Amino acid sequence: MVGGLLVDVPARTAIWSVALLWKGVACILNARRCRRTHCRFTGPYYLFMILPVLALGSGLAPSSFYGWFALGVVIILGSKIIWWATERVWGKFS
């Protein structure tokens, strides 16, 4: 379903919120277990990204397909940049 982009807004909001919560908690737990550097930063990032999802889903921020698409790009690129930057600076494990 292309990351939930083709479902209605309430379902999309729920799917993305649960997915980000799942990824955030998994990263935080993984950071504690294996001490992977990027997980210490991507976990809170994913949890924080629930806020703009809820803002779009509730109508607090104007939304269209392109707004949701842009948010998806920000979420994915942001996590990749965090992964690359933190492991480049502090190493794979810290």
Secondary structure, 3 states (H helix, E strand, C coil): CHHHCCCCHHHHHHHHHHHHHHHHHHHHHHHHHHCEHHHHHHHHHHHHCHHHHHHHHHCCCCCCHHHHHHHHHHHHHHHHHHHHHHHHHHCCEC
